[in-house]
Amino acid sequence: MPLAEKSATKDKFIAFLEEKSLRITSQRLAIIDTVFSTEEHFTAEQLLEWSRKKDKSVSRATVYRTLPLLTESGLVREMDFGKDYKFYDPNYAQHPNHNHIICQDCEKIVEFEDEKISRLENEISHKLGFSVKSQRLQITGSCDELKKLGACKKKSHC
């Protein structure tokens, strides 16, 4: 995402917090900077680790209180891949109708958009008497890296 888009998205979230009369603390700013400076999907624990690199005082509690606000704002999407924890998609605001392929072994997440899928969703929805407002396709599989190499780079225990 271009720097201007990231900055605009970050500004939208800060405005969202201000509308809710919530404080913009240094911890929260570190979290916001972290979220809107990555293209990578993340967990709460990853966000905590990355945010602490910007500000050592970032607390776990602040991360867990900020994540619902990020999703409520519509700028980040919470995703459930059947694990004991959620993933968060920081690219949702710019591309709300993208899809995901998730490796069940190493948790690699690949985003994609496809015009054929979009046309098919619209066609099916129309036949059933609906108008598409949003869509989400999630495919789970095993990445080719595991088959080729016997292990994934992302996780050594695959």
Secondary structure, DSSP 8 states (H G I E B T S, - for coil): --HHHHHHHHHHHHHHHHHTT----HHHHHHHHHHTT--S-B-HHHHHHHHHHH-TT--HHHHHHHHHHHHHTTSSEEE--SSSS-EEETTTTT-TT-EEEEETTT--EEEE--HHHHHHHHHHHHHTT---S----EEEE--HHHHHHSS-SS-TT-
